[in-house]
Amino acid sequence: MSKLISLDIDRKFCPCCNSFIAVNTATDGSGSAPSAGDISVCSVCYEILEFNDQNSLRRLSNEKFMKLPEQTRIDLNNLIFIMRNAH
C-alpha cells in the first residue's frame, strides 16, 4: 500500500517543475524512508509524485492514481486543496 510522505531527510527535484523537494519519512508512524510506490506531492506545482525503484520521483500517472484506494485519492485531493489555499 502506498504511504503519504511527511518529514525531511533528503532532497530531490520535482520531475514536473524542477523545484527542490524535501524527501520524507512515512506518515504511518513507522519512520521508514520512501520506497518504490510511495507517494508525495510537490509543494510548488502540486503534482502527485511517486518514488520509483531507483528512489527517484516521477509524476504519478492518471491510471495509477485511479488504481489507488478511494480514501487515498480523497486524501491526496484534500491535501492539494489545503496546500494551494495555504499560500
N, C-alpha and C positions, 0 to 999 in steps of 0.2 A: 504494500500500500504506500502511496506517495505521502511524504511528510511536508508540511509547510515549514519554512526556514525562518530563524529569528535573531541569533546573536553573532556578533562579528568574530571571525577567526582568520579570515583570508580575504584577499581582494581579487576580483576578476573584472573583465569588461563585459558589458551587455552586448550581445551579438546584434541587437537591433539598433541601438543608438550610440554604442561605443562608450557609454559612461562607466565609471568605476562602480562596481557592485561589491558590497561587503558580503562575503560568503559566510554563512552562519551555521549554527547548530540546530538540531531538530526542536520543534516546539512541543514534542510529546514527552519531554522531561528526561529523555534518555541521554541527552548531551552528545549524541553521536554526530559526527561530521556528515556532510552531504554525501550521498552515494547515487549511483545511476538510477534515474527515475524520480528522484526527489525534485520538488518544485520550489521556485522562488518567484518574486515579482520585482521588476526593475522599478526603483523609486523615482526615476526620471521620465521614462516613456510608458511605464505601467504595463509593459508586455509581460505575459506569463512565460516563465523560462523553466527549462528542465535540465538537470545535470545528466550528461551522457557518460559512457563508460570510461572516458578519459578525464572525468571530473571537470569538464568544460561545460559552459552553458550554451544552450540553443533555445530558440523560440519553440514553445510547445505548439504543435500543430493543432488545428481545429479538430481533426479526427481524434487525436489523443485526448484533447480536452473533453470531448463528448463521451469518451470512454471512462473518464474519472467518475467516482461515485457522485451522485447528485448533490449531497451535502458538501462535498469538496468543491464542486463548481459554484455552489451558492456562496460558500466561504470566500473563495477567491474573488468572485464578483463583488462581494461586500467589502473585502479588503481594498480592492482597487477603487471602489467608490469613496471609501474613507480617505485613502491616500490622495486621490485627486482633489478632494474638498478640504484637505488639511493645509494646502498651500495658499 
